[in-house]
Amino acid sequence: MKTARNAAALIASLTLITAPVLTACEDNTQDSSSSSSAASDSSADSSKSDTKDKDSKDKDSKDKDSKDKKTATSDASPSQAGSSAKPASGDTQEITGSSTGLTFAVPKDWQDLKNLDPSEKERVAQTMGIDGAALDQQTAAFDVFYRAKKQDSTGFYNNVNMAAQTQQLASIPSKSNIELLLAGQGATLKEYTTKQTAKGEAAVGTYTIQGGGKTAEGAVIVVPTSQPTAGAASYTTIYVSAGTADEETQITNTIIDTIH
């Protein structure tokens, strides 16, 4: 039985087993930065009038504080599944991880790098500056690993991979958690958001990463693989890597919409 862990503990372990894969080049030049965010709380001041008005305002203030506390608790805890996933469109294909059990859609003409015939494996490996054996080693830690067959306009092979390992988390990863995860892999966070999926609330961080003289756009998606039990849920990590921000957004949105 897995023990529930906090988001920071997850980040420490995932940094060692998952990483964005720059399949347009061989070498990665790490360039990381971190930033911090602060949340500000607002409070309302009320002027004194008569005793009845003051009591009414005090009651409203207490009601507001109660609602705020409930919202904060809800945001920090694993969420229940949202609405049903959207069906895959005609220009996409559904792929399923054998370890995580998650299914989502990627472009129809992408290929599964974990299941290539020997000659195709060597051809694909050469485009990455490695051989077939090294490609097998690179994809071994992932539940799914799909890549475009052709380069985009920037010379990049857009790709998606999902970690095979899952972790029990008591809360959804925060912005600082995602920053830490990406910084450990030489990537720089652009934006942190949370998205509702058919599996529950997911943390999404878009980023940039340097490699082989190129700048790739990407997104990391930390998504539940199971419903919460005793205040914790199982999570895995999906990485999207693309040559442009528009391509990354399109791929990421398709995954968020179709994952189930």
Secondary structure, 3 states (H helix, E strand, C coil): CCCCECHHHHHHHHHHHCCCCCCCCCCCCCCCCCCCCCCCCCCCCCCCCCHHHHHHHHHHHHHHHHHHHHHHHHHHCCCCCCCCCCCCCCCEEEEECCCCCCEEEEECCCEECCCCCHHHHHHHHHHCCCCHHHHHHHHCCEEEEEECCCCCCCCCCCEEEEECCCEEECCCCCHHHHHHHHHCCCEEEEEEEEEEECCEEEEEEEEEEEECCEEEEEEEEEEECCCCECCEEEEEEEEEEECCHHHHHHHHHHHHHHCC
